[in-house]
Amino acid sequence: MATRGYADLFRRREFAALWLGNALGVAATTMAGLSLGTLVYAQTGSPLLTALTMFGPSLVQVAGAGTLMSAADTSPPRRLLIGVSAVMAGALACQALLDLPPAARLALVFGAAYVLSIGNGVRWGLLTEVLPSGDFALARSAMNVSVGVMQIAGFATAGLLMHALSVSQVFWLAASLPAIAVAVTWCGITDHPPRRVGRAGMRETWRGNRALLGLPSTRVLLVALCVPNGLVAGCEALFVPYAGGAAAALFTAGAVGMLTGDVLMGRVLSRAQRHRAAGWLRLLLALPFLLFWWQPGVPLAVLLAGLACVGYAASLGQQELLVRLTPAQLSGQVLGAESAARVTCQGLGAVVAGGLAELVRPGGAITLLALGSLAVSACLTPALMRVGRHASRVAAAAHPRVTTAGVRG
């Protein structure tokens, strides 16, 4: 039976455990990332090194998608989620305990990010099992809300704590959160069998990746989910060089905007409305950042960042299409690969942003990245329209008496 809203979702114990574990992990990485980014910029004054510190770890997530992502479907999900949270807690504890040079800290974060990419595939694949298929958009919206809420809390908390505590103490607080997630997963998730038979490893991962990339609809959706978002993430990577000590306000506004868009897409709009809205939201994601060319002050920059980040909700409609057009036995791998590729593109966008900001002022670099995102979105629009029509035909063939227009999120 389909759920009617967020409250119904949280009455399901396994979904509540997945949501809370994800929320704790996001809060931990947000607190740690802002602390490290601010520290590196204060020490070096380099926008490139700052962007690489905050967003560079996402670059290694594509390695997880290309080597071990098959584990998301071929291994017991509960055991893997516990292991991922334990590794994250250990990595953050090392950051707090050891007096490491910046390069060693970055290497430690890279290693944790590799493991985290596999955990994302496990989580998103398990989400398709613990809930009815018609609830995916609502459930993914609720999970995205956890990202928005925890980013708001993480950025705001880290911004305040850095005035009262040392970076090491902030890391200790961050490390406690995934440690709690270990207990939450242990108690809240039951044992589920793997979705397909196979041995987790590079060969099995690439076998699944070849099957996924052989589908034209999957290729288009993956590009649409990764490239425009990645370029706009580059805009966000320049918030510290642009606003200095006020950067936390821009990050928080962006998280509020993302939260607003996810609630709108997941809770308010129907499936057909979500698919139509996704095209406009992809444009909204970049348009407000064009105004940064004129160096708006912090209050206006905060409003623009919040408005733009509403556009991230376009991903929800595209992910829903991806699930509908992917074989069930590959759901964990495709969602994990999508997540890893998306955050890798965000990391690449951050590196490009940092390089541009070495040549032009941060506001100008933000504008150039936004123009690139708009150009990619415009080029993808015809192909995405064809994918939407194909998904409608698939749904009509599977449920000939049901139209998608009346399905609520």
ABEGO torsion letter per residue (X at the ends): XBBABAAAAAABAAAAAAAAAAAAAAAAAAAAAAAAAAAAAAAAGBAAAAAAAAAAAAAAAAAAAAAAAAAAAABBAAAAAAAAAAAAAAAAAAAAABBBBAAAAAAAAAAAAAAAAAAAAAAAAAAAAABBAAAAAAAAAAAAAAAAAAAAAAAAAAAAAAAABBAAAAAAAAAAAAAAAAAAAAAABBBBBBABBEBBEAAAAAAAAAAAAABAAAAAAAAAAAAAAAAAAAAAAAAAAAAEAAAAAAAAAAAAAAAAAAAAAAAABBAAAAAAAAAAAAAAAAAAAAAAAAGBBAAAAAAAAAAAAAAAAAAAAAAAAAAAABBAAAAAAAAAAAAAAAAAAAAAAAAAAAAAAAABBAAAAAAAAAAAAAAAAAAAAAAAAAAAAAAAAAAAAABAABBAAABBX
